[in-house]
Amino acid sequence: MIREAAERALERGGRPFRVSPPLTLTVDFARGVQSEMAELIPGVVRLEGRRVEYTHDDYLTVYKVFRAMNSLVAQ
């Protein structure tokens, strides 16, 4: 089912979605202590209260930082 849908999409000549760098991830945590934990990651900047931000040119790096944030605050 997924394969057939992908083939139909390709037949229509659609273009893949692309995001131009730099990529900025902004996260609003539920508690201030969570944003403090996220700040432990190099490059993460606290914007205010519970909000942090991370900017990088590589999508995979931004994704990994997002995963690291989630792991740190889940402890």
CHARMM internal coordinates of N, CA and C (Angstrom, degrees):
IC EDIT
DIST 1 N 1 CA 1.4459
DIST 1 CA 1 C 1.5349
ANGL 1 N 1 CA 1 C 110.43
DIST 1 C 2 N 1.3102
ANGL 1 CA 1 C 2 N 118.51
DIHE 1 N 1 CA 1 C 2 N -46.31
DIST 2 N 2 CA 1.4642
ANGL 1 C 2 N 2 CA 121.08
DIHE 1 CA 1 C 2 N 2 CA 179.56
DIST 2 CA 2 C 1.5242
ANGL 2 N 2 CA 2 C 110.19
DIHE 1 C 2 N 2 CA 2 C -66.99
DIST 2 C 3 N 1.3321
ANGL 2 CA 2 C 3 N 115.91
DIHE 2 N 2 CA 2 C 3 N -41.81
DIST 3 N 3 CA 1.4604
ANGL 2 C 3 N 3 CA 120.30
DIHE 2 CA 2 C 3 N 3 CA -179.85
DIST 3 CA 3 C 1.5307
ANGL 3 N 3 CA 3 C 110.60
DIHE 2 C 3 N 3 CA 3 C -59.34
DIST 3 C 4 N 1.3322
ANGL 3 CA 3 C 4 N 116.87
DIHE 3 N 3 CA 3 C 4 N -44.78
DIST 4 N 4 CA 1.4628
ANGL 3 C 4 N 4 CA 120.40
DIHE 3 CA 3 C 4 N 4 CA -179.07
DIST 4 CA 4 C 1.5302
ANGL 4 N 4 CA 4 C 111.02
DIHE 3 C 4 N 4 CA 4 C -64.39
DIST 4 C 5 N 1.3151
ANGL 4 CA 4 C 5 N 116.60
DIHE 4 N 4 CA 4 C 5 N -40.53
DIST 5 N 5 CA 1.4652
ANGL 4 C 5 N 5 CA 120.41
DIHE 4 CA 4 C 5 N 5 CA 178.69
DIST 5 CA 5 C 1.5290
ANGL 5 N 5 CA 5 C 110.27
DIHE 4 C 5 N 5 CA 5 C -64.71
DIST 5 C 6 N 1.3181
ANGL 5 CA 5 C 6 N 117.12
DIHE 5 N 5 CA 5 C 6 N -39.76
DIST 6 N 6 CA 1.4715
ANGL 5 C 6 N 6 CA 120.62
DIHE 5 CA 5 C 6 N 6 CA 178.45
DIST 6 CA 6 C 1.5225
ANGL 6 N 6 CA 6 C 110.59
DIHE 5 C 6 N 6 CA 6 C -64.84
DIST 6 C 7 N 1.3125
ANGL 6 CA 6 C 7 N 116.31
DIHE 6 N 6 CA 6 C 7 N -41.21
DIST 7 N 7 CA 1.4690
ANGL 6 C 7 N 7 CA 120.02
DIHE 6 CA 6 C 7 N 7 CA 178.53
DIST 7 CA 7 C 1.5275
ANGL 7 N 7 CA 7 C 110.94
DIHE 6 C 7 N 7 CA 7 C -63.29
DIST 7 C 8 N 1.3293
ANGL 7 CA 7 C 8 N 117.44
DIHE 7 N 7 CA 7 C 8 N -41.76
DIST 8 N 8 CA 1.4738
ANGL 7 C 8 N 8 CA 120.68
DIHE 7 CA 7 C 8 N 8 CA 178.42
DIST 8 CA 8 C 1.5286
ANGL 8 N 8 CA 8 C 110.43
DIHE 7 C 8 N 8 CA 8 C -63.35
DIST 8 C 9 N 1.3012
ANGL 8 CA 8 C 9 N 116.40
DIHE 8 N 8 CA 8 C 9 N -41.26
DIST 9 N 9 CA 1.4696
ANGL 8 C 9 N 9 CA 120.40
DIHE 8 CA 8 C 9 N 9 CA 179.84
DIST 9 CA 9 C 1.5241
ANGL 9 N 9 CA 9 C 110.73
DIHE 8 C 9 N 9 CA 9 C -63.14
DIST 9 C 10 N 1.3289
ANGL 9 CA 9 C 10 N 116.42
DIHE 9 N 9 CA 9 C 10 N -40.92
DIST 10 N 10 CA 1.4592
ANGL 9 C 10 N 10 CA 119.87
DIHE 9 CA 9 C 10 N 10 CA 179.47
DIST 10 CA 10 C 1.5241
ANGL 10 N 10 CA 10 C 111.63
DIHE 9 C 10 N 10 CA 10 C -67.83
DIST 10 C 11 N 1.3263
ANGL 10 CA 10 C 11 N 116.54
DIHE 10 N 10 CA 10 C 11 N -34.39
DIST 11 N 11 CA 1.4609
ANGL 10 C 11 N 11 CA 120.56
DIHE 10 CA 10 C 11 N 11 CA 178.93
DIST 11 CA 11 C 1.5229
ANGL 11 N 11 CA 11 C 111.68
DIHE 10 C 11 N 11 CA 11 C -65.56
DIST 11 C 12 N 1.3231
ANGL 11 CA 11 C 12 N 117.18
DIHE 11 N 11 CA 11 C 12 N -29.25
DIST 12 N 12 CA 1.4650
ANGL 11 C 12 N 12 CA 120.83
DIHE 11 CA 11 C 12 N 12 CA 179.69
DIST 12 CA 12 C 1.5242
ANGL 12 N 12 CA 12 C 111.87
DIHE 11 C 12 N 12 CA 12 C -75.66
DIST 12 C 13 N 1.3202
ANGL 12 CA 12 C 13 N 116.75
DIHE 12 N 12 CA 12 C 13 N -9.58
DIST 13 N 13 CA 1.4590
ANGL 12 C 13 N 13 CA 120.06
DIHE 12 CA 12 C 13 N 13 CA 176.93
DIST 13 CA 13 C 1.5169
ANGL 13 N 13 CA 13 C 114.12
DIHE 12 C 13 N 13 CA 13 C 78.32
DIST 13 C 14 N 1.2978
ANGL 13 CA 13 C 14 N 117.71
DIHE 13 N 13 CA 13 C 14 N 24.09
DIST 14 N 14 CA 1.4579
ANGL 13 C 14 N 14 CA 120.62
DIHE 13 CA 13 C 14 N 14 CA 178.84
DIST 14 CA 14 C 1.5220
ANGL 14 N 14 CA 14 C 111.43
DIHE 13 C 14 N 14 CA 14 C -68.04
DIST 14 C 15 N 1.3046
ANGL 14 CA 14 C 15 N 114.77
DIHE 14 N 14 CA 14 C 15 N 154.86
DIST 15 N 15 CA 1.4618
ANGL 14 C 15 N 15 CA 119.92
DIHE 14 CA 14 C 15 N 15 CA 177.36
DIST 15 CA 15 C 1.5244
ANGL 15 N 15 CA 15 C 109.61
DIHE 14 C 15 N 15 CA 15 C -102.21
DIST 15 C 16 N 1.3408
ANGL 15 CA 15 C 16 N 116.93
DIHE 15 N 15 CA 15 C 16 N 147.28
DIST 16 N 16 CA 1.4609
ANGL 15 C 16 N 16 CA 119.22
DIHE 15 CA 15 C 16 N 16 CA 178.02
DIST 16 CA 16 C 1.5255
ANGL 16 N 16 CA 16 C 111.14
DIHE 15 C 16 N 16 CA 16 C -67.36
DIST 16 C 17 N 1.3100
ANGL 16 CA 16 C 17 N 115.53
DIHE 16 N 16 CA 16 C 17 N 149.11
DIST 17 N 17 CA 1.4594
ANGL 16 C 17 N 17 CA 121.72
DIHE 16 CA 16 C 17 N 17 CA 177.83
DIST 17 CA 17 C 1.5181
ANGL 17 N 17 CA 17 C 108.67
DIHE 16 C 17 N 17 CA 17 C -72.23
DIST 17 C 18 N 1.3095
ANGL 17 CA 17 C 18 N 117.50
DIHE 17 N 17 CA 17 C 18 N 127.98
DIST 18 N 18 CA 1.4617
ANGL 17 C 18 N 18 CA 122.36
DIHE 17 CA 17 C 18 N 18 CA -179.92
DIST 18 CA 18 C 1.5247
ANGL 18 N 18 CA 18 C 109.39
DIHE 17 C 18 N 18 CA 18 C -124.82
DIST 18 C 19 N 1.3176
ANGL 18 CA 18 C 19 N 115.50
DIHE 18 N 18 CA 18 C 19 N 140.20
DIST 19 N 19 CA 1.4569
ANGL 18 C 19 N 19 CA 121.70
DIHE 18 CA 18 C 19 N 19 CA 176.91
DIST 19 CA 19 C 1.5192
ANGL 19 N 19 CA 19 C 107.01
DIHE 18 C 19 N 19 CA 19 C -112.02
DIST 19 C 20 N 1.3220
ANGL 19 CA 19 C 20 N 116.37
DIHE 19 N 19 CA 19 C 20 N 127.05
DIST 20 N 20 CA 1.4591
ANGL 19 C 20 N 20 CA 120.48
DIHE 19 CA 19 C 20 N 20 CA -179.48
DIST 20 CA 20 C 1.5229
ANGL 20 N 20 CA 20 C 110.47
DIHE 19 C 20 N 20 CA 20 C -85.10
DIST 20 C 21 N 1.3368
ANGL 20 CA 20 C 21 N 116.30
DIHE 20 N 20 CA 20 C 21 N 136.78
DIST 21 N 21 CA 1.4658
ANGL 20 C 21 N 21 CA 119.45
DIHE 20 CA 20 C 21 N 21 CA 177.72
DIST 21 CA 21 C 1.5226
ANGL 21 N 21 CA 21 C 111.06
DIHE 20 C 21 N 21 CA 21 C -72.94
DIST 21 C 22 N 1.3027
ANGL 21 CA 21 C 22 N 118.61
DIHE 21 N 21 CA 21 C 22 N 158.55
DIST 22 N 22 CA 1.4585
ANGL 21 C 22 N 22 CA 126.12
DIHE 21 CA 21 C 22 N 22 CA 1.51
DIST 22 CA 22 C 1.5260
ANGL 22 N 22 CA 22 C 111.07
DIHE 21 C 22 N 22 CA 22 C -79.03
DIST 22 C 23 N 1.3063
ANGL 22 CA 22 C 23 N 115.67
DIHE 22 N 22 CA 22 C 23 N 154.33
DIST 23 N 23 CA 1.4649
ANGL 22 C 23 N 23 CA 122.67
DIHE 22 CA 22 C 23 N 23 CA 178.66
DIST 23 CA 23 C 1.5212
ANGL 23 N 23 CA 23 C 108.27
DIHE 22 C 23 N 23 CA 23 C -103.83
DIST 23 C 24 N 1.3113
ANGL 23 CA 23 C 24 N 115.73
DIHE 23 N 23 CA 23 C 24 N 133.57
DIST 24 N 24 CA 1.4634
ANGL 23 C 24 N 24 CA 120.48
DIHE 23 CA 23 C 24 N 24 CA 179.96
DIST 24 CA 24 C 1.5171
ANGL 24 N 24 CA 24 C 109.54
DIHE 23 C 24 N 24 CA 24 C -119.61
DIST 24 C 25 N 1.3201
ANGL 24 CA 24 C 25 N 114.98
DIHE 24 N 24 CA 24 C 25 N 125.45
DIST 25 N 25 CA 1.4587
ANGL 24 C 25 N 25 CA 122.75
DIHE 24 CA 24 C 25 N 25 CA 176.57
DIST 25 CA 25 C 1.5176
ANGL 25 N 25 CA 25 C 107.55
DIHE 24 C 25 N 25 CA 25 C -105.10
DIST 25 C 26 N 1.3212
ANGL 25 CA 25 C 26 N 116.88
DIHE 25 N 25 CA 25 C 26 N 122.32
DIST 26 N 26 CA 1.4607
ANGL 25 C 26 N 26 CA 121.93
DIHE 25 CA 25 C 26 N 26 CA 176.20
DIST 26 CA 26 C 1.5218
ANGL 26 N 26 CA 26 C 107.70
DIHE 25 C 26 N 26 CA 26 C -117.36
DIST 26 C 27 N 1.3331
ANGL 26 CA 26 C 27 N 116.01
DIHE 26 N 26 CA 26 C 27 N 128.98
DIST 27 N 27 CA 1.4615
ANGL 26 C 27 N 27 CA 120.99
DIHE 26 CA 26 C 27 N 27 CA -177.23
DIST 27 CA 27 C 1.5208
ANGL 27 N 27 CA 27 C 109.56
DIHE 26 C 27 N 27 CA 27 C -126.59
DIST 27 C 28 N 1.3245
ANGL 27 CA 27 C 28 N 115.97
DIHE 27 N 27 CA 27 C 28 N 130.90
DIST 28 N 28 CA 1.4658
ANGL 27 C 28 N 28 CA 122.70
DIHE 27 CA 27 C 28 N 28 CA 172.69
DIST 28 CA 28 C 1.5246
ANGL 28 N 28 CA 28 C 107.30
DIHE 27 C 28 N 28 CA 28 C -104.92
DIST 28 C 29 N 1.3083
ANGL 28 CA 28 C 29 N 116.03
DIHE 28 N 28 CA 28 C 29 N 113.69
DIST 29 N 29 CA 1.4590
ANGL 28 C 29 N 29 CA 120.59
DIHE 28 CA 28 C 29 N 29 CA 179.67
DIST 29 CA 29 C 1.5261
ANGL 29 N 29 CA 29 C 110.41
DIHE 28 C 29 N 29 CA 29 C -87.54
DIST 29 C 30 N 1.3120
ANGL 29 CA 29 C 30 N 115.45
DIHE 29 N 29 CA 29 C 30 N 163.32
DIST 30 N 30 CA 1.4655
ANGL 29 C 30 N 30 CA 121.01
DIHE 29 CA 29 C 30 N 30 CA -179.70
DIST 30 CA 30 C 1.5244
ANGL 30 N 30 CA 30 C 111.61
DIHE 29 C 30 N 30 CA 30 C -74.15
DIST 30 C 31 N 1.3432
ANGL 30 CA 30 C 31 N 116.60
DIHE 30 N 30 CA 30 C 31 N -30.97
DIST 31 N 31 CA 1.4675
ANGL 30 C 31 N 31 CA 120.63
DIHE 30 CA 30 C 31 N 31 CA -177.29
DIST 31 CA 31 C 1.5241
ANGL 31 N 31 CA 31 C 110.21
DIHE 30 C 31 N 31 CA 31 C -132.25
DIST 31 C 32 N 1.3219
ANGL 31 CA 31 C 32 N 115.77
DIHE 31 N 31 CA 31 C 32 N 149.20
DIST 32 N 32 CA 1.4520
ANGL 31 C 32 N 32 CA 121.52
DIHE 31 CA 31 C 32 N 32 CA 179.96
DIST 32 CA 32 C 1.5147
ANGL 32 N 32 CA 32 C 113.41
DIHE 31 C 32 N 32 CA 32 C -60.29
DIST 32 C 33 N 1.3234
ANGL 32 CA 32 C 33 N 116.66
DIHE 32 N 32 CA 32 C 33 N -34.72
DIST 33 N 33 CA 1.4616
ANGL 32 C 33 N 33 CA 120.03
DIHE 32 CA 32 C 33 N 33 CA -179.19
DIST 33 CA 33 C 1.5311
ANGL 33 N 33 CA 33 C 110.67
DIHE 32 C 33 N 33 CA 33 C -64.33
DIST 33 C 34 N 1.3088
ANGL 33 CA 33 C 34 N 117.30
DIHE 33 N 33 CA 33 C 34 N -28.95
DIST 34 N 34 CA 1.4596
ANGL 33 C 34 N 34 CA 120.66
DIHE 33 CA 33 C 34 N 34 CA 177.79
DIST 34 CA 34 C 1.5324
ANGL 34 N 34 CA 34 C 110.79
DIHE 33 C 34 N 34 CA 34 C -68.16
DIST 34 C 35 N 1.3177
ANGL 34 CA 34 C 35 N 116.68
DIHE 34 N 34 CA 34 C 35 N -39.77
DIST 35 N 35 CA 1.4676
ANGL 34 C 35 N 35 CA 119.14
DIHE 34 CA 34 C 35 N 35 CA 177.80
DIST 35 CA 35 C 1.5231
ANGL 35 N 35 CA 35 C 110.22
DIHE 34 C 35 N 35 CA 35 C -68.35
DIST 35 C 36 N 1.3307
ANGL 35 CA 35 C 36 N 117.52
DIHE 35 N 35 CA 35 C 36 N -32.37
DIST 36 N 36 CA 1.4642
ANGL 35 C 36 N 36 CA 120.47
DIHE 35 CA 35 C 36 N 36 CA 175.46
DIST 36 CA 36 C 1.5268
ANGL 36 N 36 CA 36 C 110.68
DIHE 35 C 36 N 36 CA 36 C -63.52
DIST 36 C 37 N 1.3201
ANGL 36 CA 36 C 37 N 117.20
DIHE 36 N 36 CA 36 C 37 N -40.27
DIST 37 N 37 CA 1.4656
ANGL 36 C 37 N 37 CA 120.93
DIHE 36 CA 36 C 37 N 37 CA 177.72
DIST 37 CA 37 C 1.5283
ANGL 37 N 37 CA 37 C 110.47
DIHE 36 C 37 N 37 CA 37 C -65.97
DIST 37 C 38 N 1.3189
ANGL 37 CA 37 C 38 N 117.11
DIHE 37 N 37 CA 37 C 38 N -41.86
DIST 38 N 38 CA 1.4650
ANGL 37 C 38 N 38 CA 120.78
DIHE 37 CA 37 C 38 N 38 CA -179.74
DIST 38 CA 38 C 1.5298
ANGL 38 N 38 CA 38 C 111.31
DIHE 37 C 38 N 38 CA 38 C -63.40
DIST 38 C 39 N 1.3412
ANGL 38 CA 38 C 39 N 116.69
DIHE 38 N 38 CA 38 C 39 N -31.65
DIST 39 N 39 CA 1.4706
ANGL 38 C 39 N 39 CA 120.81
DIHE 38 CA 38 C 39 N 39 CA 179.12
DIST 39 CA 39 C 1.5244
ANGL 39 N 39 CA 39 C 112.70
DIHE 38 C 39 N 39 CA 39 C -64.84
DIST 39 C 40 N 1.3112
ANGL 39 CA 39 C 40 N 118.03
DIHE 39 N 39 CA 39 C 40 N -15.74
DIST 40 N 40 CA 1.4589
ANGL 39 C 40 N 40 CA 121.30
DIHE 39 CA 39 C 40 N 40 CA 177.65
DIST 40 CA 40 C 1.5268
ANGL 40 N 40 CA 40 C 111.81
DIHE 39 C 40 N 40 CA 40 C -67.10
DIST 40 C 41 N 1.3172
ANGL 40 CA 40 C 41 N 116.99
DIHE 40 N 40 CA 40 C 41 N -20.07
DIST 41 N 41 CA 1.4632
ANGL 40 C 41 N 41 CA 121.77
DIHE 40 CA 40 C 41 N 41 CA 179.81
DIST 41 CA 41 C 1.5301
ANGL 41 N 41 CA 41 C 108.36
DIHE 40 C 41 N 41 CA 41 C -78.64
DIST 41 C 42 N 1.3385
ANGL 41 CA 41 C 42 N 117.62
DIHE 41 N 41 CA 41 C 42 N 126.50
DIST 42 N 42 CA 1.4687
ANGL 41 C 42 N 42 CA 119.68
DIHE 41 CA 41 C 42 N 42 CA 179.47
DIST 42 CA 42 C 1.5257
ANGL 42 N 42 CA 42 C 112.39
DIHE 41 C 42 N 42 CA 42 C -56.28
DIST 42 C 43 N 1.3157
ANGL 42 CA 42 C 43 N 115.92
DIHE 42 N 42 CA 42 C 43 N 131.20
DIST 43 N 43 CA 1.4622
ANGL 42 C 43 N 43 CA 121.76
DIHE 42 CA 42 C 43 N 43 CA 179.01
DIST 43 CA 43 C 1.5141
ANGL 43 N 43 CA 43 C 114.58
DIHE 42 C 43 N 43 CA 43 C 95.97
DIST 43 C 44 N 1.3284
ANGL 43 CA 43 C 44 N 117.85
DIHE 43 N 43 CA 43 C 44 N -14.91
DIST 44 N 44 CA 1.4622
ANGL 43 C 44 N 44 CA 120.85
DIHE 43 CA 43 C 44 N 44 CA 179.16
DIST 44 CA 44 C 1.5259
ANGL 44 N 44 CA 44 C 108.20
DIHE 43 C 44 N 44 CA 44 C -80.45
DIST 44 C 45 N 1.3248
ANGL 44 CA 44 C 45 N 115.47
DIHE 44 N 44 CA 44 C 45 N 130.64
DIST 45 N 45 CA 1.4622
ANGL 44 C 45 N 45 CA 122.19
DIHE 44 CA 44 C 45 N 45 CA -177.47
DIST 45 CA 45 C 1.5261
ANGL 45 N 45 CA 45 C 108.88
DIHE 44 C 45 N 45 CA 45 C -117.64
DIST 45 C 46 N 1.3096
ANGL 45 CA 45 C 46 N 115.99
DIHE 45 N 45 CA 45 C 46 N 134.56
DIST 46 N 46 CA 1.4687
ANGL 45 C 46 N 46 CA 120.05
DIHE 45 CA 45 C 46 N 46 CA 176.52
DIST 46 CA 46 C 1.5208
ANGL 46 N 46 CA 46 C 108.37
DIHE 45 C 46 N 46 CA 46 C -85.04
DIST 46 C 47 N 1.3150
ANGL 46 CA 46 C 47 N 115.90
DIHE 46 N 46 CA 46 C 47 N 123.75
DIST 47 N 47 CA 1.4600
ANGL 46 C 47 N 47 CA 120.84
DIHE 46 CA 46 C 47 N 47 CA -179.16
DIST 47 CA 47 C 1.5177
ANGL 47 N 47 CA 47 C 111.47
DIHE 46 C 47 N 47 CA 47 C -87.03
DIST 47 C 48 N 1.3287
ANGL 47 CA 47 C 48 N 115.30
DIHE 47 N 47 CA 47 C 48 N -43.81
DIST 48 N 48 CA 1.4606
ANGL 47 C 48 N 48 CA 121.48
DIHE 47 CA 47 C 48 N 48 CA 179.40
DIST 48 CA 48 C 1.5213
ANGL 48 N 48 CA 48 C 108.32
DIHE 47 C 48 N 48 CA 48 C -171.59
DIST 48 C 49 N 1.2839
ANGL 48 CA 48 C 49 N 117.00
DIHE 48 N 48 CA 48 C 49 N 153.31
DIST 49 N 49 CA 1.4639
ANGL 48 C 49 N 49 CA 122.97
DIHE 48 CA 48 C 49 N 49 CA 175.34
DIST 49 CA 49 C 1.5075
ANGL 49 N 49 CA 49 C 116.41
DIHE 48 C 49 N 49 CA 49 C 28.43
DIST 49 C 50 N 1.3194
ANGL 49 CA 49 C 50 N 116.46
DIHE 49 N 49 CA 49 C 50 N -96.95
DIST 50 N 50 CA 1.4645
ANGL 49 C 50 N 50 CA 122.48
DIHE 49 CA 49 C 50 N 50 CA -175.28
DIST 50 CA 50 C 1.5204
ANGL 50 N 50 CA 50 C 112.81
DIHE 49 C 50 N 50 CA 50 C -103.86
DIST 50 C 51 N 1.3266
ANGL 50 CA 50 C 51 N 118.39
DIHE 50 N 50 CA 50 C 51 N 4.53
DIST 51 N 51 CA 1.4729
ANGL 50 C 51 N 51 CA 122.31
DIHE 50 CA 50 C 51 N 51 CA -174.12
DIST 51 CA 51 C 1.5259
ANGL 51 N 51 CA 51 C 111.87
DIHE 50 C 51 N 51 CA 51 C -103.84
DIST 51 C 52 N 1.3527
ANGL 51 CA 51 C 52 N 114.97
DIHE 51 N 51 CA 51 C 52 N 130.70
DIST 52 N 52 CA 1.4570
ANGL 51 C 52 N 52 CA 121.22
DIHE 51 CA 51 C 52 N 52 CA 175.66
DIST 52 CA 52 C 1.5286
ANGL 52 N 52 CA 52 C 109.10
DIHE 51 C 52 N 52 CA 52 C -126.20
DIST 52 C 53 N 1.3447
ANGL 52 CA 52 C 53 N 114.49
DIHE 52 N 52 CA 52 C 53 N 164.24
DIST 53 N 53 CA 1.4561
ANGL 52 C 53 N 53 CA 119.25
DIHE 52 CA 52 C 53 N 53 CA -177.55
DIST 53 CA 53 C 1.5261
ANGL 53 N 53 CA 53 C 109.18
DIHE 52 C 53 N 53 CA 53 C -143.67
DIST 53 C 54 N 1.3325
ANGL 53 CA 53 C 54 N 115.25
DIHE 53 N 53 CA 53 C 54 N 146.93
DIST 54 N 54 CA 1.4590
ANGL 53 C 54 N 54 CA 121.78
DIHE 53 CA 53 C 54 N 54 CA 176.39
DIST 54 CA 54 C 1.5240
ANGL 54 N 54 CA 54 C 107.62
DIHE 53 C 54 N 54 CA 54 C -139.76
DIST 54 C 55 N 1.3390
ANGL 54 CA 54 C 55 N 116.89
DIHE 54 N 54 CA 54 C 55 N 132.58
DIST 55 N 55 CA 1.4626
ANGL 54 C 55 N 55 CA 122.02
DIHE 54 CA 54 C 55 N 55 CA 179.97
DIST 55 CA 55 C 1.5131
ANGL 55 N 55 CA 55 C 109.71
DIHE 54 C 55 N 55 CA 55 C -126.46
DIST 55 C 56 N 1.3426
ANGL 55 CA 55 C 56 N 115.65
DIHE 55 N 55 CA 55 C 56 N 135.49
DIST 56 N 56 CA 1.4694
ANGL 55 C 56 N 56 CA 121.59
DIHE 55 CA 55 C 56 N 56 CA 179.12
DIST 56 CA 56 C 1.5220
ANGL 56 N 56 CA 56 C 108.34
DIHE 55 C 56 N 56 CA 56 C -157.57
DIST 56 C 57 N 1.3328
ANGL 56 CA 56 C 57 N 116.56
DIHE 56 N 56 CA 56 C 57 N 160.71
DIST 57 N 57 CA 1.4667
ANGL 56 C 57 N 57 CA 120.74
DIHE 56 CA 56 C 57 N 57 CA 179.68
DIST 57 CA 57 C 1.5234
ANGL 57 N 57 CA 57 C 113.77
DIHE 56 C 57 N 57 CA 57 C -84.42
DIST 57 C 58 N 1.3337
ANGL 57 CA 57 C 58 N 117.58
DIHE 57 N 57 CA 57 C 58 N -17.86
DIST 58 N 58 CA 1.4543
ANGL 57 C 58 N 58 CA 121.95
DIHE 57 CA 57 C 58 N 58 CA -174.45
DIST 58 CA 58 C 1.5250
ANGL 58 N 58 CA 58 C 111.16
DIHE 57 C 58 N 58 CA 58 C -104.42
DIST 58 C 59 N 1.3243
ANGL 58 CA 58 C 59 N 116.34
DIHE 58 N 58 CA 58 C 59 N 122.12
DIST 59 N 59 CA 1.4648
ANGL 58 C 59 N 59 CA 121.18
DIHE 58 CA 58 C 59 N 59 CA -177.88
DIST 59 CA 59 C 1.5313
ANGL 59 N 59 CA 59 C 111.80
DIHE 58 C 59 N 59 CA 59 C -59.62
DIST 59 C 60 N 1.3306
ANGL 59 CA 59 C 60 N 117.10
DIHE 59 N 59 CA 59 C 60 N -43.70
DIST 60 N 60 CA 1.4595
ANGL 59 C 60 N 60 CA 120.14
DIHE 59 CA 59 C 60 N 60 CA -177.89
DIST 60 CA 60 C 1.5225
ANGL 60 N 60 CA 60 C 111.14
DIHE 59 C 60 N 60 CA 60 C -62.24
DIST 60 C 61 N 1.3144
ANGL 60 CA 60 C 61 N 117.43
DIHE 60 N 60 CA 60 C 61 N -37.96
DIST 61 N 61 CA 1.4640
ANGL 60 C 61 N 61 CA 120.87
DIHE 60 CA 60 C 61 N 61 CA 177.71
DIST 61 CA 61 C 1.5216
ANGL 61 N 61 CA 61 C 110.79
DIHE 60 C 61 N 61 CA 61 C -64.32
DIST 61 C 62 N 1.3249
ANGL 61 CA 61 C 62 N 117.27
DIHE 61 N 61 CA 61 C 62 N -43.22
DIST 62 N 62 CA 1.4628
ANGL 61 C 62 N 62 CA 121.23
DIHE 61 CA 61 C 62 N 62 CA 178.38
DIST 62 CA 62 C 1.5256
ANGL 62 N 62 CA 62 C 110.02
DIHE 61 C 62 N 62 CA 62 C -61.71
DIST 62 C 63 N 1.3091
ANGL 62 CA 62 C 63 N 116.54
DIHE 62 N 62 CA 62 C 63 N -42.56
DIST 63 N 63 CA 1.4699
ANGL 62 C 63 N 63 CA 120.69
DIHE 62 CA 62 C 63 N 63 CA 178.58
DIST 63 CA 63 C 1.5330
ANGL 63 N 63 CA 63 C 111.02
DIHE 62 C 63 N 63 CA 63 C -62.00
DIST 63 C 64 N 1.3279
ANGL 63 CA 63 C 64 N 116.48
DIHE 63 N 63 CA 63 C 64 N -43.75
DIST 64 N 64 CA 1.4641
ANGL 63 C 64 N 64 CA 120.07
DIHE 63 CA 63 C 64 N 64 CA 179.83
DIST 64 CA 64 C 1.5264
ANGL 64 N 64 CA 64 C 111.69
DIHE 63 C 64 N 64 CA 64 C -64.12
DIST 64 C 65 N 1.3199
ANGL 64 CA 64 C 65 N 116.73
DIHE 64 N 64 CA 64 C 65 N -37.32
DIST 65 N 65 CA 1.4672
ANGL 64 C 65 N 65 CA 119.93
DIHE 64 CA 64 C 65 N 65 CA 176.80
DIST 65 CA 65 C 1.5234
ANGL 65 N 65 CA 65 C 109.83
DIHE 64 C 65 N 65 CA 65 C -65.70
DIST 65 C 66 N 1.3250
ANGL 65 CA 65 C 66 N 117.09
DIHE 65 N 65 CA 65 C 66 N -40.52
DIST 66 N 66 CA 1.4636
ANGL 65 C 66 N 66 CA 120.59
DIHE 65 CA 65 C 66 N 66 CA 176.72
DIST 66 CA 66 C 1.5301
ANGL 66 N 66 CA 66 C 110.82
DIHE 65 C 66 N 66 CA 66 C -59.42
DIST 66 C 67 N 1.3354
ANGL 66 CA 66 C 67 N 116.17
DIHE 66 N 66 CA 66 C 67 N -44.66
DIST 67 N 67 CA 1.4695
ANGL 66 C 67 N 67 CA 120.24
DIHE 66 CA 66 C 67 N 67 CA 178.03
DIST 67 CA 67 C 1.5269
ANGL 67 N 67 CA 67 C 111.05
DIHE 66 C 67 N 67 CA 67 C -63.39
DIST 67 C 68 N 1.3317
ANGL 67 CA 67 C 68 N 116.21
DIHE 67 N 67 CA 67 C 68 N -40.45
DIST 68 N 68 CA 1.4650
ANGL 67 C 68 N 68 CA 120.05
DIHE 67 CA 67 C 68 N 68 CA 179.34
DIST 68 CA 68 C 1.5271
ANGL 68 N 68 CA 68 C 110.31
DIHE 67 C 68 N 68 CA 68 C -64.38
DIST 68 C 69 N 1.3273
ANGL 68 CA 68 C 69 N 117.20
DIHE 68 N 68 CA 68 C 69 N -40.95
DIST 69 N 69 CA 1.4669
ANGL 68 C 69 N 69 CA 120.55
DIHE 68 CA 68 C 69 N 69 CA 177.52
DIST 69 CA 69 C 1.5164
ANGL 69 N 69 CA 69 C 110.24
DIHE 68 C 69 N 69 CA 69 C -58.29
DIST 69 C 70 N 1.3235
ANGL 69 CA 69 C 70 N 115.86
DIHE 69 N 69 CA 69 C 70 N -47.72
DIST 70 N 70 CA 1.4640
ANGL 69 C 70 N 70 CA 120.28
DIHE 69 CA 69 C 70 N 70 CA -178.93
DIST 70 CA 70 C 1.5261
ANGL 70 N 70 CA 70 C 111.76
DIHE 69 C 70 N 70 CA 70 C -62.12
DIST 70 C 71 N 1.3276
ANGL 70 CA 70 C 71 N 116.85
DIHE 70 N 70 CA 70 C 71 N -39.48
DIST 71 N 71 CA 1.4581
ANGL 70 C 71 N 71 CA 120.24
DIHE 70 CA 70 C 71 N 71 CA 179.60
DIST 71 CA 71 C 1.5190
ANGL 71 N 71 CA 71 C 111.28
DIHE 70 C 71 N 71 CA 71 C -66.81
DIST 71 C 72 N 1.3343
ANGL 71 CA 71 C 72 N 116.55
DIHE 71 N 71 CA 71 C 72 N -42.73
DIST 72 N 72 CA 1.4566
ANGL 71 C 72 N 72 CA 120.28
DIHE 71 CA 71 C 72 N 72 CA -178.76
DIST 72 CA 72 C 1.5244
ANGL 72 N 72 CA 72 C 112.58
DIHE 71 C 72 N 72 CA 72 C -64.34
DIST 72 C 73 N 1.3160
ANGL 72 CA 72 C 73 N 117.08
DIHE 72 N 72 CA 72 C 73 N -42.59
DIST 73 N 73 CA 1.4610
ANGL 72 C 73 N 73 CA 119.43
DIHE 72 CA 72 C 73 N 73 CA -174.99
DIST 73 CA 73 C 1.5310
ANGL 73 N 73 CA 73 C 112.07
DIHE 72 C 73 N 73 CA 73 C -80.58
DIST 73 C 74 N 1.3205
ANGL 73 CA 73 C 74 N 116.97
DIHE 73 N 73 CA 73 C 74 N -13.41
DIST 74 N 74 CA 1.4662
ANGL 73 C 74 N 74 CA 119.79
DIHE 73 CA 73 C 74 N 74 CA -179.61
DIST 74 CA 74 C 1.5214
ANGL 74 N 74 CA 74 C 111.57
DIHE 73 C 74 N 74 CA 74 C -81.72
DIST 74 C 75 N 1.3138
ANGL 74 CA 74 C 75 N 118.26
DIHE 74 N 74 CA 74 C 75 N -11.13
DIST 75 N 75 CA 1.4661
ANGL 74 C 75 N 75 CA 121.83
DIHE 74 CA 74 C 75 N 75 CA -177.03
DIST 75 CA 75 C 1.5046
ANGL 75 N 75 CA 75 C 111.18
DIHE 74 C 75 N 75 CA 75 C -70.26
END
COOR INIT
IC SEED 1 N 1 CA 1 C
IC BUILD
